[in-house]
């Protein structure tokens, strides 16, 4: 069962640590999405690797159970908004990139929705407990958001950030037009 004090790793590190091209690409993604460290990027890459591994396994499985598992995989990816096409195939899952998963993180969606000025500020708002989904506080910037919950991302009513006159609050397009 394992030691309860030692949690298992949720990511895989790169096979070779000193490849300059990979390090440069990782650095660009960290800056673009406001990640705290490479570990967060590796978690998303591992999640993508899991989806792709399952798709490769299902390509060769022509049984009824394989079709059922493929449908379940498609439903998961559609629920999170990673695959948005209607008629998806397993090849579409294999074509996914890590940026497709990074776009669905709470931190990225808070920034894209205009609740924060920068990705780093979006992270700060989430960690400090100012952001909620459906009125429930969420303090994990790395969590994936479903398509149905995407519209429900907002400042919590108990947060001082919920006031539109707060100096750190980003001006949204609708606020600027008023």
FENURJO-V270670 format. One record per residue. N is the residue number from 1. RES is the residue in three letters. PHI is phi in whole degrees, 0 to 359 (NA if undefined). D_FIRST is the distance of its C-alpha to the first C-alpha in Angstrom with 1 decimal. Layout:
BEGIN
n,res,phi,d_first
N,RES,PHI,D_FIRST
N,RES,PHI,D_FIRST
END
This chain:
BEGIN
n,res,phi,d_first
1,UNK,NA,0.0
2,UNK,101,3.8
3,UNK,285,7.0
4,UNK,292,8.3
5,UNK,276,11.6
6,UNK,249,11.0
7,UNK,282,11.1
8,UNK,283,11.1
9,UNK,293,14.8
10,UNK,254,16.5
11,UNK,211,19.4
12,UNK,246,20.7
13,UNK,278,23.5
14,UNK,298,26.8
15,UNK,297,27.2
16,UNK,241,30.3
17,UNK,286,30.6
18,UNK,243,34.4
19,UNK,258,36.0
20,UNK,301,38.7
21,UNK,296,39.1
22,UNK,293,35.4
23,UNK,297,35.5
24,UNK,294,38.6
25,UNK,295,37.3
26,UNK,298,34.1
27,UNK,298,36.4
28,UNK,297,38.6
29,UNK,293,35.8
30,UNK,297,34.5
31,UNK,290,38.1
32,UNK,297,38.8
33,UNK,258,35.7
34,UNK,66,35.4
35,UNK,286,31.9
36,UNK,284,30.9
37,UNK,201,29.5
38,UNK,291,28.6
39,UNK,301,24.9
40,UNK,296,25.8
41,UNK,294,27.8
42,UNK,295,25.0
43,UNK,297,22.7
44,UNK,291,25.5
45,UNK,296,26.2
46,UNK,293,22.6
47,UNK,297,22.9
48,UNK,297,26.3
49,UNK,300,25.0
50,UNK,295,22.4
51,UNK,298,25.4
52,UNK,292,27.6
53,UNK,297,25.2
54,UNK,294,24.9
55,UNK,295,28.7
56,UNK,298,29.3
57,UNK,295,27.2
58,UNK,283,29.2
59,UNK,299,32.6
60,UNK,275,32.4
61,UNK,269,31.1
62,UNK,259,34.3
63,UNK,280,33.1
64,UNK,295,33.2
65,UNK,295,29.4
66,UNK,296,29.7
67,UNK,294,32.4
68,UNK,294,30.4
69,UNK,293,27.4
70,UNK,296,30.0
71,UNK,298,31.5
72,UNK,295,28.2
73,UNK,297,27.7
74,UNK,299,31.3
75,UNK,296,30.9
76,UNK,297,28.0
77,UNK,293,30.1
78,UNK,287,33.2
79,UNK,299,31.6
80,UNK,274,30.7
81,UNK,77,34.1
82,UNK,283,33.0
83,UNK,248,35.1
84,UNK,248,38.1
85,UNK,288,40.3
86,UNK,282,40.8
87,UNK,261,40.9
88,UNK,263,37.9
89,UNK,236,36.9
90,UNK,293,33.9
91,UNK,295,36.2
92,UNK,295,36.3
93,UNK,293,32.6
94,UNK,291,33.0
95,UNK,273,35.7
96,UNK,296,33.6
97,UNK,240,33.6
98,UNK,296,31.4
99,UNK,293,34.2
100,UNK,298,33.9
101,UNK,280,30.5
102,UNK,298,31.6
103,UNK,293,34.5
104,UNK,261,32.2
105,UNK,288,30.5
106,UNK,300,31.6
107,UNK,301,33.2
108,UNK,294,35.4
109,UNK,291,36.4
110,UNK,296,37.5
111,UNK,293,39.6
112,UNK,293,41.1
113,UNK,285,41.9
114,UNK,91,44.0
115,UNK,279,42.2
116,UNK,222,42.0
117,UNK,282,44.4
118,UNK,224,41.9
119,UNK,298,38.2
120,UNK,294,37.5
121,UNK,293,39.2
122,UNK,299,37.2
123,UNK,299,34.0
124,UNK,297,35.5
125,UNK,300,36.4
126,UNK,292,32.9
127,UNK,296,31.2
128,UNK,278,33.9
129,UNK,84,33.4
130,UNK,268,36.7
131,UNK,255,35.4
132,UNK,220,34.1
133,UNK,241,33.6
134,UNK,56,35.3
135,UNK,81,35.9
136,UNK,257,32.2
137,UNK,293,31.5
138,UNK,235,29.2
139,UNK,246,28.4
140,UNK,250,26.4
141,UNK,293,29.0
142,UNK,273,26.6
143,UNK,286,25.9
144,UNK,277,27.5
145,UNK,250,30.2
146,UNK,286,31.2
147,UNK,296,34.9
148,UNK,292,35.4
149,UNK,272,34.2
150,UNK,299,36.2
151,UNK,287,39.4
152,UNK,270,37.8
153,UNK,284,36.9
154,UNK,200,39.2
155,UNK,289,39.7
156,UNK,289,38.5
157,UNK,298,41.6
158,UNK,278,40.6
159,UNK,277,40.5
160,UNK,295,43.7
161,UNK,288,43.3
162,UNK,290,44.2
163,UNK,285,47.8
164,UNK,291,49.7
165,UNK,268,51.7
166,UNK,295,48.8
167,UNK,294,49.8
168,UNK,273,46.4
169,UNK,283,46.2
170,UNK,286,46.9
171,UNK,276,50.0
172,UNK,277,49.2
173,UNK,298,51.9
174,UNK,290,52.9
175,UNK,290,53.2
176,UNK,290,55.5
177,UNK,285,57.8
178,UNK,281,58.5
END
